[in-house]
Protein backbone atom coordinates (compact mmCIF):
# COMPACT_ATOMS: atom_id res chain seq x y z
CA UNK A 1 0.00 0.00 0.00
CA UNK A 2 1.34 3.42 -0.94
CA UNK A 3 2.65 5.41 1.99
CA UNK A 4 0.53 8.41 1.03
CA UNK A 5 -2.68 6.43 0.70
CA UNK A 6 -3.62 5.22 4.18
CA UNK A 7 -7.00 3.47 4.11
CA UNK A 8 -8.87 3.53 7.42
CA UNK A 9 -11.74 1.32 8.59
CA UNK A 10 -14.60 2.30 10.94
CA UNK A 11 -17.74 0.34 11.68
CA UNK A 12 -20.86 0.64 13.77
CA UNK A 13 -24.66 0.77 13.92
CA UNK A 14 -24.97 4.52 13.27
CA UNK A 15 -28.56 4.46 14.46
CA UNK A 16 -30.18 7.91 14.74
CA UNK A 17 -27.02 9.35 13.21
CA UNK A 18 -25.87 12.29 15.33
CA UNK A 19 -22.93 14.69 15.55
CA UNK A 20 -21.09 12.29 17.88
CA UNK A 21 -21.02 9.69 15.12
CA UNK A 22 -19.92 12.35 12.64
CA UNK A 23 -17.17 13.54 14.96
CA UNK A 24 -15.79 10.01 15.31
CA UNK A 25 -15.71 9.69 11.52
CA UNK A 26 -14.02 13.09 11.25
CA UNK A 27 -11.30 11.98 13.65
CA UNK A 28 -10.87 8.66 11.87
CA UNK A 29 -10.49 10.35 8.47
CA UNK A 30 -7.79 12.60 9.95
CA UNK A 31 -5.73 9.48 10.75
CA UNK A 32 -5.47 8.51 7.08
CA UNK A 33 -6.42 9.44 3.54
CA UNK A 34 -9.42 7.26 2.64
CA UNK A 35 -12.18 6.33 5.09
CA UNK A 36 -14.26 3.19 4.67
CA UNK A 37 -17.23 2.78 7.02
CA UNK A 38 -18.90 -0.54 7.65
CA UNK A 39 -22.55 -0.41 8.75
CA UNK A 40 -24.15 -3.35 10.56
CA UNK A 41 -27.39 -4.93 9.36
CA UNK A 42 -30.70 -4.74 11.22
CA UNK A 43 -30.40 -8.45 12.01
CA UNK A 44 -26.94 -8.11 13.58
CA UNK A 45 -27.94 -5.07 15.65
CA UNK A 46 -31.14 -6.70 16.92
CA UNK A 47 -29.20 -9.82 17.90
CA UNK A 48 -26.47 -7.93 19.77
CA UNK A 49 -28.12 -4.88 21.31
CA UNK A 50 -31.81 -4.67 20.39
CA UNK A 51 -33.83 -3.32 17.46
CA UNK A 52 -32.57 -0.19 15.68
CA UNK A 53 -34.81 2.85 15.16
CA UNK A 54 -33.65 3.44 11.57
CA UNK A 55 -33.67 0.65 8.98
CA UNK A 56 -30.36 -0.47 7.53
CA UNK A 57 -31.14 1.27 4.22
CA UNK A 58 -31.78 4.51 6.12
CA UNK A 59 -28.57 4.09 8.09
CA UNK A 60 -26.53 3.46 4.92
CA UNK A 61 -27.91 6.70 3.47
CA UNK A 62 -27.10 8.67 6.62
CA UNK A 63 -23.49 7.50 6.76
CA UNK A 64 -22.96 8.19 3.05
CA UNK A 65 -24.14 11.76 3.63
CA UNK A 66 -21.26 12.54 6.03
CA UNK A 67 -18.57 14.57 4.27
CA UNK A 68 -15.62 12.67 5.74
CA UNK A 69 -16.82 9.27 4.47
CA UNK A 70 -15.33 7.98 1.21
CA UNK A 71 -17.00 4.57 1.02
CA UNK A 72 -19.70 2.58 2.83
CA UNK A 73 -19.71 -1.19 3.25
CA UNK A 74 -23.18 -2.58 3.86
CA UNK A 75 -23.94 -5.41 6.30
CA UNK A 76 -20.52 -5.24 7.95
CA UNK A 77 -19.90 -7.97 10.58
CA UNK A 78 -20.61 -6.96 14.18
CA UNK A 79 -17.24 -8.25 15.37
CA UNK A 80 -14.40 -6.64 13.42
CA UNK A 81 -11.96 -9.20 12.00
CA UNK A 82 -8.57 -9.08 10.30
CA UNK A 83 -10.21 -10.61 7.23
CA UNK A 84 -12.53 -7.60 6.99
CA UNK A 85 -9.62 -5.14 7.22
CA UNK A 86 -7.62 -7.09 4.63
CA UNK A 87 -10.57 -7.48 2.24
CA UNK A 88 -10.96 -3.71 2.05
CA UNK A 89 -7.20 -3.05 2.06
CA UNK A 90 -7.37 -0.99 5.26
CA UNK A 91 -4.39 -0.68 7.57
CA UNK A 92 -6.24 -0.31 10.85
CA UNK A 93 -9.62 0.16 12.52
CA UNK A 94 -10.68 3.25 14.49
CA UNK A 95 -13.25 3.40 17.28
CA UNK A 96 -14.05 5.69 20.19
CA UNK A 97 -12.54 5.26 23.65
CA UNK A 98 -15.58 3.39 24.90
CA UNK A 99 -16.11 -0.36 24.74
CA UNK A 100 -18.56 -2.05 22.38
CA UNK A 101 -19.72 -5.52 23.39
CA UNK A 102 -21.40 -8.28 21.43
CA UNK A 103 -24.34 -10.39 22.64
CA UNK A 104 -21.94 -12.52 24.69
CA UNK A 105 -20.41 -9.52 26.44
CA UNK A 106 -17.14 -9.69 24.52
CA UNK A 107 -15.30 -6.67 23.12
CA UNK A 108 -16.18 -6.48 19.41
CA UNK A 109 -12.66 -5.19 18.64
CA UNK A 110 -10.67 -7.78 20.58
CA UNK A 111 -9.26 -9.38 17.41
CA UNK A 112 -7.92 -6.22 15.79
CA UNK A 113 -6.67 -4.95 19.16
CA UNK A 114 -4.64 -8.12 19.70
CA UNK A 115 -3.16 -7.75 16.21
CA UNK A 116 -2.12 -4.14 16.78
CA UNK A 117 -4.43 -2.86 14.05
CA UNK A 118 -6.67 -0.72 16.23
CA UNK A 119 -6.59 2.99 17.07
CA UNK A 120 -8.82 5.05 19.29
CA UNK A 121 -10.40 8.44 18.87
CA UNK A 122 -12.04 10.51 21.56
CA UNK A 123 -15.70 9.82 22.21
CA UNK A 124 -17.84 12.95 21.86
CA UNK A 125 -19.28 13.93 25.23
CA UNK A 126 -22.82 15.24 25.50
CA UNK A 127 -24.58 12.99 23.00
CA UNK A 128 -25.56 9.36 22.51
CA UNK A 129 -28.25 7.42 20.70
CA UNK A 130 -29.46 6.23 24.12
CA UNK A 131 -30.03 9.81 25.21
CA UNK A 132 -31.82 10.81 21.98
CA UNK A 133 -34.16 7.81 22.24
CA UNK A 134 -34.76 8.74 25.86
CA UNK A 135 -35.69 12.31 24.95
CA UNK A 136 -38.29 10.96 22.55
CA UNK A 137 -39.60 8.51 25.14
CA UNK A 138 -40.20 11.44 27.47
CA UNK A 139 -42.33 13.06 24.76
CA UNK A 140 -44.99 10.45 25.50
CA UNK A 141 -45.80 12.44 28.62
CA UNK A 142 -46.41 15.63 26.69
CA UNK A 143 -47.88 14.27 23.48
CA UNK A 144 -50.39 11.68 24.64
CA UNK A 145 -52.65 11.98 27.64
CA UNK A 146 -53.27 8.24 27.54
CA UNK A 147 -49.63 7.63 28.47
CA UNK A 148 -49.19 10.41 31.00
CA UNK A 149 -50.23 8.34 34.04
CA UNK A 150 -48.43 5.20 32.87
CA UNK A 151 -45.88 4.25 35.54
CA UNK A 152 -43.80 2.63 32.81
CA UNK A 153 -43.02 6.00 31.27
CA UNK A 154 -39.60 7.05 32.60
CA UNK A 155 -38.23 10.19 34.14
CA UNK A 156 -35.07 11.78 32.74
CA UNK A 157 -32.88 9.87 35.20
CA UNK A 158 -34.37 6.55 34.09
CA UNK A 159 -32.99 6.74 30.57
CA UNK A 160 -30.17 9.26 30.49
CA UNK A 161 -26.95 7.94 29.05
CA UNK A 162 -23.95 8.07 31.40
CA UNK A 163 -22.06 9.78 28.58
CA UNK A 164 -24.50 12.69 28.50
CA UNK A 165 -25.09 12.67 32.23
CA UNK A 166 -21.39 13.14 32.93
CA UNK A 167 -21.03 16.01 30.46
CA UNK A 168 -23.62 17.84 28.40
CA UNK A 169 -22.65 19.32 25.05
CA UNK A 170 -20.46 22.38 25.49
CA UNK A 171 -20.36 24.17 22.16
CA UNK A 172 -17.04 25.82 21.34
CA UNK A 173 -15.69 27.73 18.37
CA UNK A 174 -13.05 25.03 17.89
CA UNK A 175 -15.72 22.33 17.49
CA UNK A 176 -17.58 24.42 14.90
CA UNK A 177 -14.25 25.04 13.12
CA UNK A 178 -13.50 21.31 13.06
CA UNK A 179 -16.90 20.56 11.52
CA UNK A 180 -16.45 23.43 9.04
CA UNK A 181 -13.15 22.10 7.71
CA UNK A 182 -12.80 22.62 4.00
CA UNK A 183 -14.95 25.77 4.21
CA UNK A 184 -14.81 27.96 1.12
CA UNK A 185 -16.79 31.04 0.17
CA UNK A 186 -18.81 30.98 -3.07
CA UNK A 187 -16.69 31.45 -6.17
CA UNK A 188 -17.50 34.24 -8.62
CA UNK A 189 -20.42 33.10 -10.76
CA UNK A 190 -21.60 30.45 -8.30
CA UNK A 191 -25.37 30.12 -7.96
CA UNK A 192 -26.13 30.44 -4.24
CA UNK A 193 -29.04 28.41 -2.83
CA UNK A 194 -30.67 29.07 0.55
CA UNK A 195 -33.03 27.03 2.67
CA UNK A 196 -34.02 27.21 6.31
CA UNK A 197 -35.72 25.11 8.96
CA UNK A 198 -35.27 23.19 12.18
CA UNK A 199 -33.45 20.16 10.73
CA UNK A 200 -34.17 18.51 14.06
CA UNK A 201 -32.92 14.96 14.58
CA UNK A 202 -31.31 14.91 11.13
CA UNK A 203 -32.77 11.96 9.21
CA UNK A 204 -32.93 10.48 5.68
CA UNK A 205 -35.74 12.85 4.68
CA UNK A 206 -33.48 15.81 5.47
CA UNK A 207 -30.55 14.16 3.68
CA UNK A 208 -32.52 13.63 0.48
CA UNK A 209 -33.87 17.18 0.62
CA UNK A 210 -30.40 18.71 1.08
CA UNK A 211 -29.09 16.68 -1.87
CA UNK A 212 -31.85 17.98 -4.16
CA UNK A 213 -31.46 21.51 -2.76
CA UNK A 214 -27.74 21.52 -3.61
CA UNK A 215 -28.57 20.56 -7.19
CA UNK A 216 -30.50 23.81 -7.60
CA UNK A 217 -27.19 25.67 -7.71
CA UNK A 218 -23.52 25.50 -6.75
CA UNK A 219 -23.36 26.64 -3.13
CA UNK A 220 -25.88 25.64 -0.42
CA UNK A 221 -26.53 27.75 2.68
CA UNK A 222 -28.76 26.30 5.42
CA UNK A 223 -30.41 28.55 7.98
CA UNK A 224 -31.17 26.94 11.34
CA UNK A 225 -33.89 28.46 13.51
CA UNK A 226 -33.46 29.14 17.21
CA UNK A 227 -35.02 26.68 19.64
CA UNK A 228 -37.77 29.07 20.68
CA UNK A 229 -38.85 29.59 17.06
CA UNK A 230 -38.98 25.83 16.44
CA UNK A 231 -40.88 25.40 19.68
CA UNK A 232 -43.40 28.02 18.61
CA UNK A 233 -44.35 26.46 15.29
CA UNK A 234 -43.85 22.76 16.12
CA UNK A 235 -45.10 22.51 19.68
CA UNK A 236 -43.94 22.27 23.28
CA UNK A 237 -42.00 19.01 22.88
CA UNK A 238 -39.79 20.29 20.07
CA UNK A 239 -37.04 20.60 19.15
CA UNK A 240 -35.66 17.24 20.24
CA UNK A 241 -32.15 18.61 19.80
CA UNK A 242 -31.04 22.09 20.79
CA UNK A 243 -29.60 24.50 18.23
CA UNK A 244 -25.96 23.73 19.07
CA UNK A 245 -26.54 20.03 18.36
CA UNK A 246 -28.42 20.72 15.14
CA UNK A 247 -25.66 23.00 13.87
CA UNK A 248 -23.00 20.27 14.08
CA UNK A 249 -25.25 17.66 12.47
CA UNK A 250 -26.01 19.88 9.47
CA UNK A 251 -22.38 21.03 9.12
CA UNK A 252 -21.33 17.37 8.76
CA UNK A 253 -23.53 16.93 5.66
CA UNK A 254 -21.51 16.77 2.44
CA UNK A 255 -23.97 18.93 0.48
CA UNK A 256 -23.95 21.87 2.92
CA UNK A 257 -21.47 24.70 2.34
CA UNK A 258 -22.51 27.16 5.05
CA UNK A 259 -24.83 27.29 8.07
CA UNK A 260 -26.58 30.39 9.42
CA UNK A 261 -26.92 29.87 13.18
CA UNK A 262 -30.16 31.33 14.52
CA UNK A 263 -31.50 32.27 11.09
CA UNK A 264 -34.24 34.93 11.01
CA UNK A 265 -37.82 33.73 10.83
CA UNK A 266 -39.29 34.81 8.51
CA UNK A 267 -36.54 35.23 5.91
CA UNK A 268 -35.47 38.85 5.44
CA UNK A 269 -34.22 40.89 2.51
CA UNK A 270 -31.05 41.57 4.52
CA UNK A 271 -30.19 37.87 4.47
CA UNK A 272 -30.81 37.65 0.71
CA UNK A 273 -28.56 40.64 0.08
CA UNK A 274 -25.83 39.68 2.57
CA UNK A 275 -25.29 36.22 1.08
CA UNK A 276 -26.11 37.21 -2.54
CA UNK A 277 -28.73 34.46 -2.66
CA UNK A 278 -29.98 33.48 -6.11
CA UNK A 279 -32.67 30.97 -5.21
CA UNK A 280 -34.56 30.04 -2.03
CA UNK A 281 -35.94 26.51 -1.74
CA UNK A 282 -38.36 24.69 0.51
CA UNK A 283 -39.54 21.09 0.46
CA UNK A 284 -43.09 20.11 -0.35
CA UNK A 285 -43.26 18.46 3.09
CA UNK A 286 -43.73 21.11 5.77
CA UNK A 287 -43.16 20.33 9.44
CA UNK A 288 -45.14 22.15 12.09
CA UNK A 289 -47.92 24.74 12.03
CA UNK A 290 -46.58 27.88 10.38
CA UNK A 291 -48.84 30.86 11.02
CA UNK A 292 -46.81 33.03 8.63
CA UNK A 293 -45.15 32.56 5.25
CA UNK A 294 -41.49 32.32 6.21
CA UNK A 295 -40.37 32.84 2.60
CA UNK A 296 -42.65 35.68 1.49
CA UNK A 297 -39.72 37.99 0.67
CA UNK A 298 -38.25 35.38 -1.67
CA UNK A 299 -41.62 34.87 -3.38
CA UNK A 300 -41.94 38.62 -3.95
CA UNK A 301 -38.56 38.67 -5.68
CA UNK A 302 -39.39 35.67 -7.86
CA UNK A 303 -36.57 33.51 -6.48
CA UNK A 304 -38.62 31.04 -4.41
CA UNK A 305 -38.94 27.39 -5.43
CA UNK A 306 -40.58 24.33 -3.88
CA UNK A 307 -38.71 21.10 -4.50
CA UNK A 308 -39.65 17.44 -4.16
CA UNK A 309 -36.95 15.18 -2.72
CA UNK A 310 -39.10 12.07 -3.16
CA UNK A 311 -38.84 11.36 0.58
CA UNK A 312 -41.76 12.29 2.85
CA UNK A 313 -40.11 11.23 6.14
CA UNK A 314 -40.47 13.82 8.93
CA UNK A 315 -38.96 14.20 12.40
CA UNK A 316 -42.41 13.47 13.84
CA UNK A 317 -42.36 10.10 12.07
CA UNK A 318 -39.14 9.14 13.86
CA UNK A 319 -40.62 10.20 17.21
CA UNK A 320 -43.73 8.13 16.51
CA UNK A 321 -41.61 5.04 15.84
CA UNK A 322 -40.30 5.38 19.39
CA UNK A 323 -43.67 6.14 20.96
CA UNK A 324 -45.45 3.26 19.18
CA UNK A 325 -42.83 0.82 20.45
CA UNK A 326 -42.11 2.57 23.73
CA UNK A 327 -41.96 -0.60 25.85
CA UNK A 328 -39.45 -2.15 23.49
CA UNK A 329 -37.20 0.92 23.53
CA UNK A 330 -37.58 1.41 27.27
CA UNK A 331 -36.14 -2.07 27.78
CA UNK A 332 -33.45 -1.52 25.18
CA UNK A 333 -32.42 1.80 26.68
CA UNK A 334 -32.25 0.38 30.20
CA UNK A 335 -29.98 -2.45 29.08
CA UNK A 336 -27.82 -0.06 27.08
CA UNK A 337 -27.63 2.35 30.00
CA UNK A 338 -26.32 -0.41 32.29
CA UNK A 339 -23.80 -1.44 29.62
CA UNK A 340 -22.60 2.16 29.22
CA UNK A 341 -22.16 2.49 32.99
CA UNK A 342 -20.01 -0.65 32.95
CA UNK A 343 -18.03 0.69 30.00
CA UNK A 344 -17.32 3.97 31.79
CA UNK A 345 -16.16 2.08 34.87
CA UNK A 346 -13.74 0.04 32.74
CA UNK A 347 -12.41 3.14 30.97
CA UNK A 348 -11.95 4.93 34.32
CA UNK A 349 -10.16 1.91 35.79
CA UNK A 350 -7.75 1.81 32.83
CA UNK A 351 -7.10 5.54 33.18
CA UNK A 352 -6.33 5.19 36.90
CA UNK A 353 -4.07 2.20 36.21
CA UNK A 354 -2.15 4.19 33.61
CA UNK A 355 -1.79 7.17 35.97
CA UNK A 356 -0.52 4.88 38.75
CA UNK A 357 2.18 3.41 36.49
CA UNK A 358 3.37 6.86 35.46
C-alpha positions as CSV (number, residue, x, y, z in Angstrom):
1,X,0.0,0.0,0.0
2,X,1.3,3.4,-0.9
3,X,2.6,5.4,2.0
4,X,0.5,8.4,1.0
5,X,-2.7,6.4,0.7
6,X,-3.6,5.2,4.2
7,X,-7.0,3.5,4.1
8,X,-8.9,3.5,7.4
9,X,-11.7,1.3,8.6
10,X,-14.6,2.3,10.9
11,X,-17.7,0.3,11.7
12,X,-20.9,0.6,13.8
13,X,-24.7,0.8,13.9
14,X,-25.0,4.5,13.3
15,X,-28.6,4.5,14.5
16,X,-30.2,7.9,14.7
17,X,-27.0,9.4,13.2
18,X,-25.9,12.3,15.3
19,X,-22.9,14.7,15.6
20,X,-21.1,12.3,17.9
21,X,-21.0,9.7,15.1
22,X,-19.9,12.3,12.6
23,X,-17.2,13.5,15.0
24,X,-15.8,10.0,15.3
25,X,-15.7,9.7,11.5
26,X,-14.0,13.1,11.2
27,X,-11.3,12.0,13.7
28,X,-10.9,8.7,11.9
29,X,-10.5,10.4,8.5
30,X,-7.8,12.6,10.0
31,X,-5.7,9.5,10.7
32,X,-5.5,8.5,7.1
33,X,-6.4,9.4,3.5
34,X,-9.4,7.3,2.6
35,X,-12.2,6.3,5.1
36,X,-14.3,3.2,4.7
37,X,-17.2,2.8,7.0
38,X,-18.9,-0.5,7.6
39,X,-22.5,-0.4,8.7
40,X,-24.2,-3.3,10.6
41,X,-27.4,-4.9,9.4
42,X,-30.7,-4.7,11.2
43,X,-30.4,-8.5,12.0
44,X,-26.9,-8.1,13.6
45,X,-27.9,-5.1,15.7
46,X,-31.1,-6.7,16.9
47,X,-29.2,-9.8,17.9
48,X,-26.5,-7.9,19.8
49,X,-28.1,-4.9,21.3
50,X,-31.8,-4.7,20.4
51,X,-33.8,-3.3,17.5
52,X,-32.6,-0.2,15.7
53,X,-34.8,2.8,15.2
54,X,-33.6,3.4,11.6
55,X,-33.7,0.6,9.0
56,X,-30.4,-0.5,7.5
57,X,-31.1,1.3,4.2
58,X,-31.8,4.5,6.1
59,X,-28.6,4.1,8.1
60,X,-26.5,3.5,4.9
61,X,-27.9,6.7,3.5
62,X,-27.1,8.7,6.6
63,X,-23.5,7.5,6.8
64,X,-23.0,8.2,3.0
65,X,-24.1,11.8,3.6
66,X,-21.3,12.5,6.0
67,X,-18.6,14.6,4.3
68,X,-15.6,12.7,5.7
69,X,-16.8,9.3,4.5
70,X,-15.3,8.0,1.2
71,X,-17.0,4.6,1.0
72,X,-19.7,2.6,2.8
73,X,-19.7,-1.2,3.2
74,X,-23.2,-2.6,3.9
75,X,-23.9,-5.4,6.3
76,X,-20.5,-5.2,8.0
77,X,-19.9,-8.0,10.6
78,X,-20.6,-7.0,14.2
79,X,-17.2,-8.3,15.4
80,X,-14.4,-6.6,13.4
81,X,-12.0,-9.2,12.0
82,X,-8.6,-9.1,10.3
83,X,-10.2,-10.6,7.2
84,X,-12.5,-7.6,7.0
85,X,-9.6,-5.1,7.2
86,X,-7.6,-7.1,4.6
87,X,-10.6,-7.5,2.2
88,X,-11.0,-3.7,2.1
89,X,-7.2,-3.0,2.1
90,X,-7.4,-1.0,5.3
91,X,-4.4,-0.7,7.6
92,X,-6.2,-0.3,10.9
93,X,-9.6,0.2,12.5
94,X,-10.7,3.3,14.5
95,X,-13.2,3.4,17.3
96,X,-14.1,5.7,20.2
97,X,-12.5,5.3,23.6
98,X,-15.6,3.4,24.9
99,X,-16.1,-0.4,24.7
100,X,-18.6,-2.0,22.4
101,X,-19.7,-5.5,23.4
102,X,-21.4,-8.3,21.4
103,X,-24.3,-10.4,22.6
104,X,-21.9,-12.5,24.7
105,X,-20.4,-9.5,26.4
106,X,-17.1,-9.7,24.5
107,X,-15.3,-6.7,23.1
108,X,-16.2,-6.5,19.4
109,X,-12.7,-5.2,18.6
110,X,-10.7,-7.8,20.6
111,X,-9.3,-9.4,17.4
112,X,-7.9,-6.2,15.8
113,X,-6.7,-4.9,19.2
114,X,-4.6,-8.1,19.7
115,X,-3.2,-7.7,16.2
116,X,-2.1,-4.1,16.8
117,X,-4.4,-2.9,14.0
118,X,-6.7,-0.7,16.2
119,X,-6.6,3.0,17.1
120,X,-8.8,5.1,19.3
121,X,-10.4,8.4,18.9
122,X,-12.0,10.5,21.6
123,X,-15.7,9.8,22.2
124,X,-17.8,12.9,21.9
125,X,-19.3,13.9,25.2
126,X,-22.8,15.2,25.5
127,X,-24.6,13.0,23.0
128,X,-25.6,9.4,22.5
129,X,-28.3,7.4,20.7
130,X,-29.5,6.2,24.1
131,X,-30.0,9.8,25.2
132,X,-31.8,10.8,22.0
133,X,-34.2,7.8,22.2
134,X,-34.8,8.7,25.9
135,X,-35.7,12.3,25.0
136,X,-38.3,11.0,22.5
137,X,-39.6,8.5,25.1
138,X,-40.2,11.4,27.5
139,X,-42.3,13.1,24.8
140,X,-45.0,10.4,25.5
141,X,-45.8,12.4,28.6
142,X,-46.4,15.6,26.7
143,X,-47.9,14.3,23.5
144,X,-50.4,11.7,24.6
145,X,-52.7,12.0,27.6
146,X,-53.3,8.2,27.5
147,X,-49.6,7.6,28.5
148,X,-49.2,10.4,31.0
149,X,-50.2,8.3,34.0
150,X,-48.4,5.2,32.9
151,X,-45.9,4.3,35.5
152,X,-43.8,2.6,32.8
153,X,-43.0,6.0,31.3
154,X,-39.6,7.0,32.6
155,X,-38.2,10.2,34.1
156,X,-35.1,11.8,32.7
157,X,-32.9,9.9,35.2
158,X,-34.4,6.6,34.1
159,X,-33.0,6.7,30.6
160,X,-30.2,9.3,30.5
161,X,-27.0,7.9,29.1
162,X,-24.0,8.1,31.4
163,X,-22.1,9.8,28.6
164,X,-24.5,12.7,28.5
165,X,-25.1,12.7,32.2
166,X,-21.4,13.1,32.9
167,X,-21.0,16.0,30.5
168,X,-23.6,17.8,28.4
169,X,-22.7,19.3,25.0
170,X,-20.5,22.4,25.5
171,X,-20.4,24.2,22.2
172,X,-17.0,25.8,21.3
173,X,-15.7,27.7,18.4
174,X,-13.1,25.0,17.9
175,X,-15.7,22.3,17.5
176,X,-17.6,24.4,14.9
177,X,-14.3,25.0,13.1
178,X,-13.5,21.3,13.1
179,X,-16.9,20.6,11.5
180,X,-16.4,23.4,9.0
181,X,-13.1,22.1,7.7
182,X,-12.8,22.6,4.0
183,X,-14.9,25.8,4.2
184,X,-14.8,28.0,1.1
185,X,-16.8,31.0,0.2
186,X,-18.8,31.0,-3.1
187,X,-16.7,31.4,-6.2
188,X,-17.5,34.2,-8.6
189,X,-20.4,33.1,-10.8
190,X,-21.6,30.4,-8.3
191,X,-25.4,30.1,-8.0
192,X,-26.1,30.4,-4.2
193,X,-29.0,28.4,-2.8
194,X,-30.7,29.1,0.6
195,X,-33.0,27.0,2.7
196,X,-34.0,27.2,6.3
197,X,-35.7,25.1,9.0
198,X,-35.3,23.2,12.2
199,X,-33.5,20.2,10.7
200,X,-34.2,18.5,14.1
201,X,-32.9,15.0,14.6
202,X,-31.3,14.9,11.1
203,X,-32.8,12.0,9.2
204,X,-32.9,10.5,5.7
205,X,-35.7,12.9,4.7
206,X,-33.5,15.8,5.5
207,X,-30.5,14.2,3.7
208,X,-32.5,13.6,0.5
209,X,-33.9,17.2,0.6
210,X,-30.4,18.7,1.1
211,X,-29.1,16.7,-1.9
212,X,-31.8,18.0,-4.2
213,X,-31.5,21.5,-2.8
214,X,-27.7,21.5,-3.6
215,X,-28.6,20.6,-7.2
216,X,-30.5,23.8,-7.6
217,X,-27.2,25.7,-7.7
218,X,-23.5,25.5,-6.8
219,X,-23.4,26.6,-3.1
220,X,-25.9,25.6,-0.4
221,X,-26.5,27.8,2.7
222,X,-28.8,26.3,5.4
223,X,-30.4,28.5,8.0
224,X,-31.2,26.9,11.3
225,X,-33.9,28.5,13.5
226,X,-33.5,29.1,17.2
227,X,-35.0,26.7,19.6
228,X,-37.8,29.1,20.7
229,X,-38.9,29.6,17.1
230,X,-39.0,25.8,16.4
231,X,-40.9,25.4,19.7
232,X,-43.4,28.0,18.6
233,X,-44.4,26.5,15.3
234,X,-43.8,22.8,16.1
235,X,-45.1,22.5,19.7
236,X,-43.9,22.3,23.3
237,X,-42.0,19.0,22.9
238,X,-39.8,20.3,20.1
239,X,-37.0,20.6,19.1
240,X,-35.7,17.2,20.2
241,X,-32.1,18.6,19.8
242,X,-31.0,22.1,20.8
243,X,-29.6,24.5,18.2
244,X,-26.0,23.7,19.1
245,X,-26.5,20.0,18.4
246,X,-28.4,20.7,15.1
247,X,-25.7,23.0,13.9
248,X,-23.0,20.3,14.1
249,X,-25.2,17.7,12.5
250,X,-26.0,19.9,9.5
251,X,-22.4,21.0,9.1
252,X,-21.3,17.4,8.8
253,X,-23.5,16.9,5.7
254,X,-21.5,16.8,2.4
255,X,-24.0,18.9,0.5
256,X,-23.9,21.9,2.9
257,X,-21.5,24.7,2.3
258,X,-22.5,27.2,5.0
259,X,-24.8,27.3,8.1
260,X,-26.6,30.4,9.4
261,X,-26.9,29.9,13.2
262,X,-30.2,31.3,14.5
263,X,-31.5,32.3,11.1
264,X,-34.2,34.9,11.0
265,X,-37.8,33.7,10.8
266,X,-39.3,34.8,8.5
267,X,-36.5,35.2,5.9
268,X,-35.5,38.8,5.4
269,X,-34.2,40.9,2.5
270,X,-31.0,41.6,4.5
271,X,-30.2,37.9,4.5
272,X,-30.8,37.6,0.7
273,X,-28.6,40.6,0.1
274,X,-25.8,39.7,2.6
275,X,-25.3,36.2,1.1
276,X,-26.1,37.2,-2.5
277,X,-28.7,34.5,-2.7
278,X,-30.0,33.5,-6.1
279,X,-32.7,31.0,-5.2
280,X,-34.6,30.0,-2.0
281,X,-35.9,26.5,-1.7
282,X,-38.4,24.7,0.5
283,X,-39.5,21.1,0.5
284,X,-43.1,20.1,-0.3
285,X,-43.3,18.5,3.1
286,X,-43.7,21.1,5.8
287,X,-43.2,20.3,9.4
288,X,-45.1,22.2,12.1
289,X,-47.9,24.7,12.0
290,X,-46.6,27.9,10.4
291,X,-48.8,30.9,11.0
292,X,-46.8,33.0,8.6
293,X,-45.2,32.6,5.2
294,X,-41.5,32.3,6.2
295,X,-40.4,32.8,2.6
296,X,-42.6,35.7,1.5
297,X,-39.7,38.0,0.7
298,X,-38.2,35.4,-1.7
299,X,-41.6,34.9,-3.4
300,X,-41.9,38.6,-3.9
301,X,-38.6,38.7,-5.7
302,X,-39.4,35.7,-7.9
303,X,-36.6,33.5,-6.5
304,X,-38.6,31.0,-4.4
305,X,-38.9,27.4,-5.4
306,X,-40.6,24.3,-3.9
307,X,-38.7,21.1,-4.5
308,X,-39.6,17.4,-4.2
309,X,-37.0,15.2,-2.7
310,X,-39.1,12.1,-3.2
311,X,-38.8,11.4,0.6
312,X,-41.8,12.3,2.9
313,X,-40.1,11.2,6.1
314,X,-40.5,13.8,8.9
315,X,-39.0,14.2,12.4
316,X,-42.4,13.5,13.8
317,X,-42.4,10.1,12.1
318,X,-39.1,9.1,13.9
319,X,-40.6,10.2,17.2
320,X,-43.7,8.1,16.5
321,X,-41.6,5.0,15.8
322,X,-40.3,5.4,19.4
323,X,-43.7,6.1,21.0
324,X,-45.4,3.3,19.2
325,X,-42.8,0.8,20.5
326,X,-42.1,2.6,23.7
327,X,-42.0,-0.6,25.9
328,X,-39.4,-2.1,23.5
329,X,-37.2,0.9,23.5
330,X,-37.6,1.4,27.3
331,X,-36.1,-2.1,27.8
332,X,-33.4,-1.5,25.2
333,X,-32.4,1.8,26.7
334,X,-32.3,0.4,30.2
335,X,-30.0,-2.4,29.1
336,X,-27.8,-0.1,27.1
337,X,-27.6,2.4,30.0
338,X,-26.3,-0.4,32.3
339,X,-23.8,-1.4,29.6
340,X,-22.6,2.2,29.2
341,X,-22.2,2.5,33.0
342,X,-20.0,-0.6,33.0
343,X,-18.0,0.7,30.0
344,X,-17.3,4.0,31.8
345,X,-16.2,2.1,34.9
346,X,-13.7,0.0,32.7
347,X,-12.4,3.1,31.0
348,X,-12.0,4.9,34.3
349,X,-10.2,1.9,35.8
350,X,-7.8,1.8,32.8
351,X,-7.1,5.5,33.2
352,X,-6.3,5.2,36.9
353,X,-4.1,2.2,36.2
354,X,-2.2,4.2,33.6
355,X,-1.8,7.2,36.0
356,X,-0.5,4.9,38.7
357,X,2.2,3.4,36.5
358,X,3.4,6.9,35.5
